[in-house]
Amino acid sequence: MVLGVDQNSVLEAAFGILFRGGWVLAPIFILGWFGWFLMLERYGYYFMLRGKSSAAFWHTLKKKGEDAAFDKLSRRPYGYFYALVKDVREHRNEGPVAVRNAMEATRHRISINLSKSLKTISTCAALAPMMGLLGTVSGMVHTFETIQLFGFGNPVLLADGISEALLTTQAGLLVAFPLMLAYNYLSSCVAKVEDLAWSEALKFESYVFASQEEK
């Protein structure tokens, strides 16, 4: 029973804040949820593409050979490095140009998939404080209308408009700051994964064709 009362009181408090913040607070709330939904989905895709460590691949390659290293790498067949290594192995008999073309195509495809929704996330982070500013203006207009109708005699009526202005400003900033920080961190992680996977794949490409020349 106590748990039910606590849940009801939390919901009542949340709806009370939502109503005090005026009509602008609802879009800010929706914008925040939408931005974080996209952010979590992008983080999941990033961790999937990170795949197996390239260092472990090279360690196995030196000890057990190329096939064993690729088999170990293919246990997580969604990694960026795995996709590029697979291109090298599949097109090695067609020559260096065919291998590089296949790698470039895979790089372009994965790069597009990695950057997908990132612009939308940054737009959500940029829009949130602007909508908070809109709520501030709306709250001040509400305050001035109250002053025009009732004067300065009733501070309770004035507090409604001021509360609307401050709540929306605060909500917009609370949505924008963490979302932008998470976006910047994810963008840097994506760039590191792309650079590392590509450089390691080029290294493997050189190893494959050097091995063929030795034979």
Accessible surface in RSA format (square Angstrom, percent):
REM  Atomic radii and reference values for relative SASA: ProtOr
REM  Chains: A
REM  Algorithm: Lee & Richards
REM  Probe-radius: 1.40
REM  Slices: 20
REM RES _ NUM      All-atoms   Total-Side   Main-Chain    Non-polar    All polar
REM                ABS   REL    ABS   REL    ABS   REL    ABS   REL    ABS   REL
RES MET A   1   199.25 103.2 155.74 103.1  43.51 103.6 124.08 105.5  75.17  99.6
RES VAL A   2   115.88  76.3 112.81 102.1   3.07   7.4 114.94  99.9   0.94   2.6
RES LEU A   3   127.95  71.3 124.25  88.9   3.70   9.3 125.38  88.1   2.57   6.9
RES GLY A   4    31.31  38.6   0.00   N/A  31.31  38.6  28.12  77.2   3.18   7.1
RES VAL A   5    93.22  61.3  91.41  82.8   1.81   4.4  92.16  80.1   1.06   2.9
RES ASP A   6    70.43  49.3  70.11  69.8   0.32   0.8  20.56  48.4  49.88  49.7
RES GLN A   7   103.26  57.7  99.12  72.4   4.14   9.8  31.89  67.9  71.37  54.1
RES ASN A   8    86.59  59.7  85.34  82.5   1.25   3.0  16.84  40.5  69.75  67.4
RES SER A   9    54.10  45.7  47.70  63.7   6.40  14.7  38.80  82.6  15.30  21.4
RES VAL A  10    98.83  65.0  95.11  86.1   3.72   9.0  98.02  85.2   0.81   2.2
RES LEU A  11   100.65  56.1 100.65  72.0   0.00   0.0 100.65  70.7   0.00   0.0
RES GLU A  12   125.37  72.0 113.43  85.8  11.94  28.4  46.98  90.9  78.39  64.0
RES ALA A  13    58.70  54.0  45.57  70.3  13.13  29.9  57.16  80.5   1.55   4.1
RES ALA A  14    54.60  50.2  43.06  66.4  11.54  26.3  48.95  68.9   5.65  15.0
RES PHE A  15   108.46  54.3 108.24  67.0   0.22   0.6 108.42  65.7   0.04   0.1
RES GLY A  16    25.71  31.7   0.00   N/A  25.71  31.7  24.88  68.3   0.82   1.8
RES ILE A  17    77.86  44.3  77.86  58.0   0.00   0.0  77.86  56.1   0.00   0.0
RES LEU A  18    53.30  29.7  50.62  36.2   2.68   6.7  51.06  35.9   2.24   6.0
RES PHE A  19   159.70  79.9 139.02  86.1  20.68  53.8 141.62  85.9  18.08  51.7
RES ARG A  20   125.82  52.8 113.28  57.7  12.54  29.9  57.77  79.0  68.05  41.2
RES GLY A  21     0.14   0.2   0.00   N/A   0.14   0.2   0.00   0.0   0.14   0.3
RES GLY A  22    21.83  26.9   0.00   N/A  21.83  26.9  18.31  50.2   3.52   7.9
RES TRP A  23   157.32  63.1 139.92  67.7  17.40  40.8 138.31  73.7  19.01  30.8
RES VAL A  24     0.85   0.6   0.85   0.8   0.00   0.0   0.85   0.7   0.00   0.0
RES LEU A  25    12.70   7.1  12.68   9.1   0.02   0.1  12.68   8.9   0.02   0.1
RES ALA A  26    38.60  35.5  37.47  57.8   1.14   2.6  38.57  54.3   0.03   0.1
RES PRO A  27    41.54  30.3  37.11  33.8   4.43  16.1  39.54  32.6   2.00  12.4
RES ILE A  28     1.17   0.7   1.17   0.9   0.00   0.0   1.17   0.8   0.00   0.0
RES PHE A  29   117.12  58.6 110.93  68.7   6.19  16.1 116.17  70.4   0.95   2.7
RES ILE A  30   115.16  65.5 113.26  84.4   1.89   4.6 114.74  82.6   0.41   1.1
RES LEU A  31    26.28  14.6  24.44  17.5   1.84   4.6  26.11  18.3   0.17   0.4
RES GLY A  32     5.29   6.5   0.00   N/A   5.29   6.5   5.29  14.5   0.00   0.0
RES TRP A  33   167.68  67.3 162.38  78.6   5.30  12.4 159.01  84.8   8.67  14.1
RES PHE A  34    95.98  48.0  90.97  56.3   5.01  13.0  95.63  58.0   0.35   1.0
RES GLY A  35     0.00   0.0   0.00   N/A   0.00   0.0   0.00   0.0   0.00   0.0
RES TRP A  36    84.35  33.9  84.35  40.8   0.00   0.0  73.69  39.3  10.67  17.3
RES PHE A  37   136.69  68.4 130.85  81.0   5.84  15.2 134.90  81.8   1.79   5.1
RES LEU A  38    22.51  12.5  22.51  16.1   0.00   0.0  22.51  15.8   0.00   0.0
RES MET A  39     0.00   0.0   0.00   0.0   0.00   0.0   0.00   0.0   0.00   0.0
RES LEU A  40   121.65  67.8 112.66  80.6   9.00  22.6 113.07  79.4   8.59  23.1
RES GLU A  41    79.98  45.9  66.87  50.6  13.11  31.2  49.90  96.5  30.08  24.6
RES ARG A  42    13.53   5.7  11.14   5.7   2.38   5.7   1.84   2.5  11.69   7.1
RES TYR A  43    39.30  18.4  39.30  22.4   0.00   0.0  34.54  26.0   4.76   5.9
RES GLY A  44    41.08  50.7   0.00   N/A  41.08  50.7  33.61  92.2   7.47  16.7
RES TYR A  45    42.71  19.9  37.15  21.1   5.56  14.5  33.22  25.0   9.49  11.7
RES TYR A  46    17.12   8.0  17.12   9.7   0.00   0.0   4.09   3.1  13.04  16.1
RES PHE A  47    95.66  47.9  93.87  58.1   1.79   4.7  94.10  57.1   1.56   4.5
RES MET A  48    74.15  38.4  65.35  43.2   8.81  21.0  43.61  37.1  30.55  40.5
RES LEU A  49     8.10   4.5   7.83   5.6   0.28   0.7   7.83   5.5   0.28   0.7
RES ARG A  50   127.53  53.5 115.26  58.8  12.27  29.2  31.33  42.8  96.20  58.3
RES GLY A  51    10.69  13.2   0.00   N/A  10.69  13.2   0.59   1.6  10.10  22.6
RES LYS A  52    65.12  31.8  58.52  35.9   6.60  15.7  17.14  15.4  47.98  51.1
RES SER A  53    65.18  55.1  49.17  65.6  16.01  36.9  45.02  95.9  20.16  28.2
RES SER A  54    17.59  14.9  13.26  17.7   4.33  10.0   3.69   7.9  13.89  19.5
RES ALA A  55    71.94  66.1  59.48  91.8  12.46  28.3  66.69  93.9   5.25  13.9
RES ALA A  56    34.57  31.8  27.02  41.7   7.55  17.2  33.62  47.3   0.95   2.5
RES PHE A  57     4.10   2.1   0.31   0.2   3.79   9.9   3.34   2.0   0.76   2.2
RES TRP A  58    23.77   9.5  23.77  11.5   0.00   0.0  23.77  12.7   0.00   0.0
RES HIS A  59   101.65  55.6  96.97  67.4   4.68  12.0  63.63  65.6  38.01  44.2
RES THR A  60    10.90   7.8   8.95   9.1   1.95   4.6   8.50  11.4   2.40   3.6
RES LEU A  61     9.87   5.5   3.43   2.5   6.44  16.2   3.43   2.4   6.44  17.3
RES LYS A  62   172.56  84.2 133.93  82.2  38.63  92.0  85.19  76.7  87.37  93.1
RES LYS A  63   150.43  73.4 113.77  69.8  36.66  87.3  69.32  62.4  81.11  86.4
RES LYS A  64   157.53  76.9 123.75  75.9  33.78  80.4  75.90  68.3  81.62  86.9
RES GLY A  65    29.62  36.5   0.00   N/A  29.62  36.5  27.43  75.3   2.19   4.9
RES GLU A  66    30.93  17.8  24.82  18.8   6.12  14.6  14.14  27.4  16.79  13.7
RES ASP A  67    95.04  66.6  92.75  92.3   2.30   5.4  32.37  76.2  62.67  62.5
RES ALA A  68    33.15  30.5  22.75  35.1  10.40  23.7  28.18  39.7   4.97  13.2
RES ALA A  69     0.28   0.3   0.00   0.0   0.28   0.6   0.00   0.0   0.28   0.7
RES PHE A  70    28.43  14.2  28.43  17.6   0.00   0.0  28.43  17.2   0.00   0.0
RES ASP A  71    87.18  61.1  83.38  83.0   3.80   9.0  25.24  59.4  61.95  61.8
RES LYS A  72    67.93  33.1  67.61  41.5   0.32   0.8  31.63  28.5  36.31  38.7
RES LEU A  73     4.69   2.6   2.79   2.0   1.89   4.8   4.22   3.0   0.47   1.3
RES SER A  74    35.46  30.0  25.02  33.4  10.43  24.0  11.00  23.4  24.46  34.3
RES ARG A  75   170.25  71.5 138.55  70.6  31.69  75.5  52.71  72.0 117.54  71.2
RES ARG A  76   110.33  46.3 107.65  54.9   2.68   6.4  37.23  50.9  73.11  44.3
RES PRO A  77    61.86  45.1  48.10  43.8  13.77  50.0  48.10  39.7  13.77  85.6
RES TYR A  78   138.68  64.7 130.87  74.5   7.82  20.3  90.33  67.9  48.35  59.6
RES GLY A  79     2.61   3.2   0.00   N/A   2.61   3.2   1.65   4.5   0.96   2.1
RES TYR A  80     1.63   0.8   1.63   0.9   0.00   0.0   1.01   0.8   0.62   0.8
RES PHE A  81    11.32   5.7  10.13   6.3   1.18   3.1  10.13   6.1   1.18   3.4
RES TYR A  82    24.02  11.2  24.02  13.7   0.00   0.0   8.03   6.0  15.99  19.7
RES ALA A  83    19.65  18.1  16.04  24.8   3.61   8.2  18.00  25.4   1.65   4.4
RES LEU A  84     0.00   0.0   0.00   0.0   0.00   0.0   0.00   0.0   0.00   0.0
RES VAL A  85     0.07   0.0   0.07   0.1   0.00   0.0   0.07   0.1   0.00   0.0
RES LYS A  86    84.79  41.4  84.79  52.0   0.00   0.0  32.32  29.1  52.47  55.9
RES ASP A  87    17.29  12.1  17.29  17.2   0.00   0.0   0.00   0.0  17.29  17.2
RES VAL A  88     0.00   0.0   0.00   0.0   0.00   0.0   0.00   0.0   0.00   0.0
RES ARG A  89    61.09  25.7  47.92  24.4  13.18  31.4   8.46  11.6  52.63  31.9
RES GLU A  90   100.90  57.9  71.80  54.3  29.11  69.3  37.95  73.4  62.95  51.4
RES HIS A  91    50.53  27.6  50.53  35.1   0.00   0.0  38.29  39.5  12.24  14.2
RES ARG A  92    51.00  21.4  47.96  24.4   3.05   7.3  14.52  19.8  36.49  22.1
RES ASN A  93   140.46  96.9 103.58 100.1  36.88  88.8  34.44  82.9 106.02 102.5
RES GLU A  94   113.45  65.1  78.68  59.5  34.77  82.8  42.40  82.0  71.05  58.0
RES GLY A  95    19.25  23.7   0.00   N/A  19.25  23.7  18.91  51.9   0.34   0.8
RES PRO A  96    79.96  58.3  78.83  71.9   1.13   4.1  79.04  65.3   0.92   5.7
RES VAL A  97   112.71  74.2 108.92  98.6   3.79   9.1 112.42  97.7   0.29   0.8
RES ALA A  98    25.99  23.9  17.21  26.6   8.77  20.0  22.38  31.5   3.60   9.5
RES VAL A  99     0.00   0.0   0.00   0.0   0.00   0.0   0.00   0.0   0.00   0.0
RES ARG A 100    97.58  41.0  97.58  49.7   0.00   0.0  27.80  38.0  69.78  42.3
RES ASN A 101    91.60  63.2  85.09  82.2   6.51  15.7  25.84  62.2  65.76  63.6
RES ALA A 102    18.32  16.8   8.10  12.5  10.22  23.2  16.67  23.5   1.65   4.4
RES MET A 103     0.00   0.0   0.00   0.0   0.00   0.0   0.00   0.0   0.00   0.0
RES GLU A 104    75.96  43.6  72.96  55.2   2.99   7.1  31.35  60.6  44.60  36.4
RES ALA A 105    64.64  59.4  50.23  77.5  14.41  32.8  59.50  83.8   5.14  13.6
RES THR A 106    11.40   8.1  10.23  10.4   1.17   2.8   1.55   2.1   9.86  14.9
RES ARG A 107    85.91  36.1  85.91  43.8   0.00   0.0  12.75  17.4  73.16  44.3
RES HIS A 108   118.88  65.0 114.24  79.4   4.64  11.9  79.74  82.2  39.14  45.5
RES ARG A 109   127.34  53.5 123.18  62.8   4.16   9.9  63.01  86.1  64.33  39.0
RES ILE A 110     4.65   2.6   4.65   3.5   0.00   0.0   4.65   3.4   0.00   0.0
RES SER A 111    39.93  33.7  39.07  52.1   0.86   2.0   9.51  20.3  30.42  42.6
RES ILE A 112    94.52  53.8  92.41  68.8   2.11   5.1  93.72  67.5   0.80   2.2
RES ASN A 113    50.82  35.0  50.60  48.9   0.22   0.5   6.08  14.6  44.74  43.2
RES LEU A 114     3.60   2.0   2.14   1.5   1.46   3.7   2.14   1.5   1.46   3.9
RES SER A 115    59.17  50.0  52.83  70.5   6.34  14.6  35.58  75.8  23.58  33.0
RES LYS A 116   129.60  63.2 120.65  74.0   8.95  21.3  72.53  65.3  57.07  60.8
RES SER A 117    26.70  22.6  13.39  17.9  13.31  30.7   4.34   9.2  22.36  31.3
RES LEU A 118    16.69   9.3  16.69  11.9   0.00   0.0  16.69  11.7   0.00   0.0
RES LYS A 119   172.67  84.2 172.18 105.6   0.49   1.2 115.04 103.5  57.63  61.4
RES THR A 120    57.27  40.7  53.03  53.8   4.24  10.1  27.33  36.7  29.94  45.3
RES ILE A 121     0.00   0.0   0.00   0.0   0.00   0.0   0.00   0.0   0.00   0.0
RES SER A 122    28.46  24.0  26.68  35.6   1.77   4.1  13.42  28.6  15.04  21.1
RES THR A 123    69.53  49.5  65.24  66.1   4.30  10.2  46.60  62.6  22.94  34.7
RES CYS A 124     4.06   3.1   4.06   4.5   0.00   0.0   0.00   0.0   4.06   4.4
RES ALA A 125     2.66   2.4   0.03   0.0   2.63   6.0   0.03   0.0   2.63   7.0
RES ALA A 126    56.19  51.7  46.39  71.6   9.80  22.3  53.13  74.8   3.06   8.1
RES LEU A 127    80.09  44.6  79.98  57.2   0.11   0.3  80.09  56.2   0.00   0.0
RES ALA A 128     0.00   0.0   0.00   0.0   0.00   0.0   0.00   0.0   0.00   0.0
RES PRO A 129    43.06  31.4  35.44  32.3   7.62  27.7  36.72  30.3   6.34  39.4
RES MET A 130   118.41  61.3 112.13  74.2   6.28  14.9  83.21  70.7  35.20  46.6
RES MET A 131    38.30  19.8  37.02  24.5   1.28   3.0  29.92  25.4   8.38  11.1
RES GLY A 132     0.68   0.8   0.00   N/A   0.68   0.8   0.68   1.9   0.00   0.0
RES LEU A 133   101.62  56.6  99.18  71.0   2.44   6.1 100.58  70.6   1.04   2.8
RES LEU A 134    83.84  46.7  80.33  57.5   3.52   8.8  83.49  58.6   0.35   0.9
RES GLY A 135     0.01   0.0   0.00   N/A   0.01   0.0   0.01   0.0   0.00   0.0
RES THR A 136    34.82  24.8  34.82  35.3   0.00   0.0  34.15  45.9   0.67   1.0
RES VAL A 137    80.30  52.8  78.05  70.7   2.25   5.4  80.30  69.8   0.00   0.0
RES SER A 138    25.68  21.7  17.86  23.8   7.83  18.0  11.53  24.5  14.16  19.8
RES GLY A 139     0.00   0.0   0.00   N/A   0.00   0.0   0.00   0.0   0.00   0.0
RES MET A 140    73.39  38.0  73.39  48.6   0.00   0.0  61.13  52.0  12.26  16.2
RES VAL A 141    75.08  49.4  73.94  66.9   1.15   2.8  75.04  65.2   0.05   0.1
RES HIS A 142    72.07  39.4  70.88  49.3   1.18   3.0  45.63  47.0  26.44  30.8
RES THR A 143     6.87   4.9   6.84   6.9   0.03   0.1   6.87   9.2   0.00   0.0
RES PHE A 144   124.27  62.2 119.76  74.2   4.51  11.7 120.10  72.8   4.17  11.9
RES GLU A 145    91.72  52.7  90.78  68.7   0.94   2.2  29.82  57.7  61.90  50.5
RES THR A 146    11.72   8.3   9.90  10.0   1.83   4.4   4.08   5.5   7.64  11.6
RES ILE A 147    38.19  21.7  33.86  25.2   4.33  10.4  33.86  24.4   4.33  11.7
RES GLN A 148   154.58  86.4 120.19  87.8  34.40  81.9  42.43  90.3 112.16  85.1
RES LEU A 149   136.05  75.8 104.73  74.9  31.31  78.7 106.60  74.9  29.44  79.2
RES PHE A 150   123.62  61.8  96.46  59.7  27.16  70.7 104.64  63.4  18.99  54.3
RES GLY A 151    28.09  34.6   0.00   N/A  28.09  34.6  24.51  67.3   3.57   8.0
RES PHE A 152   154.20  77.1 131.88  81.7  22.31  58.1 132.35  80.2  21.85  62.5
RES GLY A 153    71.33  88.0   0.00   N/A  71.33  88.0  41.74 114.5  29.60  66.3
RES ASN A 154    61.14  42.2  58.29  56.3   2.85   6.9  15.00  36.1  46.13  44.6
RES PRO A 155    93.43  68.1  89.29  81.4   4.14  15.0  89.96  74.3   3.47  21.6
RES VAL A 156   106.63  70.2 103.38  93.6   3.25   7.8 106.28  92.3   0.35   0.9
RES LEU A 157    57.86  32.2  56.34  40.3   1.52   3.8  56.44  39.6   1.41   3.8
RES LEU A 158    24.98  13.9  24.98  17.9   0.00   0.0  24.98  17.5   0.00   0.0
RES ALA A 159    50.90  46.8  46.19  71.3   4.71  10.7  49.77  70.1   1.13   3.0
RES ASP A 160    71.54  50.1  66.24  65.9   5.30  12.5  15.20  35.8  56.34  56.2
RES GLY A 161     0.17   0.2   0.00   N/A   0.17   0.2   0.05   0.1   0.12   0.3
RES ILE A 162    77.54  44.1  77.54  57.8   0.00   0.0  77.54  55.8   0.00   0.0
RES SER A 163    28.95  24.5  22.67  30.3   6.28  14.5  23.06  49.1   5.89   8.3
RES GLU A 164    15.79   9.1  15.79  11.9   0.00   0.0   0.51   1.0  15.29  12.5
RES ALA A 165     2.99   2.7   2.99   4.6   0.00   0.0   2.99   4.2   0.00   0.0
RES LEU A 166   118.72  66.1 114.95  82.2   3.77   9.5 115.34  81.0   3.38   9.1
RES LEU A 167    31.63  17.6  29.79  21.3   1.84   4.6  30.25  21.2   1.38   3.7
RES THR A 168     0.00   0.0   0.00   0.0   0.00   0.0   0.00   0.0   0.00   0.0
RES THR A 169    48.85  34.7  47.67  48.3   1.18   2.8  46.47  62.4   2.38   3.6
RES GLN A 170   101.45  56.7  97.62  71.3   3.83   9.1  24.74  52.7  76.71  58.2
RES ALA A 171    20.18  18.6  16.11  24.9   4.07   9.3  19.99  28.1   0.19   0.5
RES GLY A 172     0.00   0.0   0.00   N/A   0.00   0.0   0.00   0.0   0.00   0.0
RES LEU A 173    73.42  40.9  73.32  52.5   0.10   0.3  73.42  51.6   0.00   0.0
RES LEU A 174   116.56  64.9 109.41  78.3   7.15  18.0 109.90  77.2   6.67  17.9
RES VAL A 175    23.86  15.7  21.06  19.1   2.80   6.7  23.86  20.7   0.00   0.0
RES ALA A 176     7.92   7.3   7.71  11.9   0.21   0.5   7.87  11.1   0.05   0.1
RES PHE A 177   128.68  64.4 127.98  79.3   0.70   1.8 128.46  77.9   0.22   0.6
RES PRO A 178    55.45  40.4  50.76  46.3   4.69  17.1  53.72  44.4   1.74  10.8
RES LEU A 179     0.00   0.0   0.00   0.0   0.00   0.0   0.00   0.0   0.00   0.0
RES MET A 180    65.91  34.1  65.91  43.6   0.00   0.0  57.94  49.3   7.96  10.6
RES LEU A 181   127.25  70.9 122.14  87.4   5.11  12.9 122.64  86.1   4.61  12.4
RES ALA A 182    16.77  15.4   9.81  15.1   6.95  15.8  15.75  22.2   1.02   2.7
RES TYR A 183    46.23  21.6  46.23  26.3   0.00   0.0  14.19  10.7  32.04  39.5
RES ASN A 184    79.20  54.6  71.85  69.4   7.35  17.7  26.80  64.5  52.40  50.6
RES TYR A 185   136.90  63.9 131.43  74.8   5.47  14.2  93.59  70.3  43.31  53.4
RES LEU A 186     0.78   0.4   0.78   0.6   0.00   0.0   0.78   0.5   0.00   0.0
RES SER A 187    36.36  30.7  30.71  41.0   5.64  13.0  29.73  63.3   6.63   9.3
RES SER A 188    48.83  41.3  40.17  53.6   8.66  20.0  40.63  86.5   8.20  11.5
RES CYS A 189    11.80   8.9  10.74  12.0   1.06   2.5   0.96   2.4  10.85  11.7
RES VAL A 190    12.84   8.4  12.84  11.6   0.00   0.0  12.84  11.2   0.00   0.0
RES ALA A 191    46.42  42.7  44.29  68.3   2.13   4.8  46.36  65.3   0.06   0.2
RES LYS A 192   146.88  71.7 141.29  86.7   5.59  13.3  89.74  80.8  57.15  60.9
RES VAL A 193    16.00  10.5  13.08  11.8   2.92   7.0  15.49  13.5   0.51   1.4
RES GLU A 194    38.49  22.1  37.27  28.2   1.22   2.9  10.24  19.8  28.25  23.1
RES ASP A 195    96.53  67.6  89.07  88.7   7.46  17.6  32.29  76.0  64.24  64.1
RES LEU A 196   104.57  58.2 100.74  72.1   3.83   9.6 104.21  73.2   0.36   1.0
RES ALA A 197     5.90   5.4   3.17   4.9   2.74   6.2   5.69   8.0   0.22   0.6
RES TRP A 198    27.60  11.1  27.60  13.4   0.00   0.0  17.28   9.2  10.32  16.7
RES SER A 199    56.89  48.1  48.29  64.4   8.61  19.8  43.50  92.6  13.40  18.8
RES GLU A 200    30.01  17.2  30.01  22.7   0.00   0.0   0.90   1.7  29.10  23.8
RES ALA A 201     0.00   0.0   0.00   0.0   0.00   0.0   0.00   0.0   0.00   0.0
RES LEU A 202    51.46  28.7  50.50  36.1   0.96   2.4  50.82  35.7   0.64   1.7
RES LYS A 203   111.69  54.5 102.73  63.0   8.96  21.3  68.62  61.8  43.06  45.9
RES PHE A 204     0.17   0.1   0.17   0.1   0.00   0.0   0.17   0.1   0.00   0.0
RES GLU A 205    11.70   6.7  11.70   8.9   0.00   0.0   5.10   9.9   6.60   5.4
RES SER A 206    74.88  63.3  63.37  84.6  11.51  26.5  41.92  89.3  32.96  46.2
RES TYR A 207    86.16  40.2  79.30  45.1   6.86  17.9  56.56  42.5  29.60  36.5
RES VAL A 208     0.09   0.1   0.00   0.0   0.09   0.2   0.09   0.1   0.00   0.0
RES PHE A 209    31.01  15.5  30.79  19.1   0.22   0.6  30.86  18.7   0.16   0.5
RES ALA A 210    47.63  43.8  42.81  66.1   4.82  11.0  45.79  64.5   1.84   4.9
RES SER A 211    28.01  23.7  26.11  34.8   1.90   4.4  18.71  39.8   9.30  13.0
RES GLN A 212    67.41  37.7  52.88  38.6  14.53  34.6  29.01  61.7  38.40  29.1
RES GLU A 213   150.80  86.6 116.45  88.1  34.35  81.8  49.37  95.5 101.43  82.8
RES GLU A 214   152.97  87.8 113.38  85.8  39.59  94.3  48.56  93.9 104.41  85.2
RES LYS A 215   206.11 100.6 139.80  85.8  66.31 157.9 106.96  96.3  99.15 105.6
END  Absolute sums over single chains surface
CHAIN  1 A    13050.5      11535.7       1514.8       8880.0       4170.6
END  Absolute sums over all chains
TOTAL         13050.5      11535.7       1514.8       8880.0       4170.6
